[in-house]
């Protein structure tokens, strides 16, 4: 399933699932999301990179290691419209 995301192009089902997971678990890492959604981590990582590029999620600044992810204002608004 592909869905038009208000001028941002199309987002796939996996992208929507990642947005939804981060609305429930802000600060989760890609590994956390993969476990929470029972998805392959490579698929989650691809969605995370897509969503970062579209400014819908953002990694927290900090030390090296796992990236803690958060919805941006645009990502939260998109989630609320879903």
C-alpha positions, 0 to 999 in steps of 0.5 A: 500500500502506498499513500500520498503524504501531503506534498511529500510524495508517497509513503509505504506501509512500513513507513506509516508503521514506523511513524505510528510506532514512534508516536507510541514510543518516542525515543525508540531506536531502529532495533526497538521499532523492529522488535515492537513491530515484529519487522526485519531491522533492515526494512525498518532502517530503510523506512527510518532513512526515508522518513529522516530525509523527508523531515518526518522523524529526527535522530536525537543528537548525542553520543555515537551508538544507537540513534534515538528517534523522534517524530518532528512536528510535521511527522506528528501532524501527519500521524494525527491526520492518519 
